[in-house]
Amino acid sequence: MRNQQRTYAGCPVLSSEDQIGQYLELGAVPGDVEYLAVPPGKVVRRRGFWLKPNYRAHRTAVLFLVSTDVYAMNTDDFAGLRDQIYCYRSHKTNTVYLGRVESGAERRLFTPLLEDKSFDIEATGLIYVGRVISAF
């Protein structure tokens, strides 16, 4: 749903890696998908979607607005004071992850938002999707 400024006023709520892959690559959205508004002050110009993960990804938030736009589209005065959250997907595990990739001495590791030692995975098989610009 685009508005008169050619930005998205609403984005689809997606939950699976398959849905997200088809949306990003082909622009295809399943017919039964719900749309939610983009919050005031946030801009989605290229493609964006609300991610509803199939697992607990955050202490309180359950919906995450992921934007594929360049970083400068949604900067604010407090961006330097908080960690940035990124969205990655894995064809191998058919899962979408939220967190950040950190480079170690020998390999790159994905670190999820919730600290769980058993969840560290190598980042080599992950595909960058975008940055979380809002969450509820």
Secondary structure by P-SEA (a helix, b strand, c coil): cccccccccbbbbbccaaaaaaaaacccccccbbbbbcccccccccbbbbbbccccccccccbbbbbccccccccccccccbbbbbbbbbcccccccbbbbbbcccbbbbbccccccccccccccccccccccccc
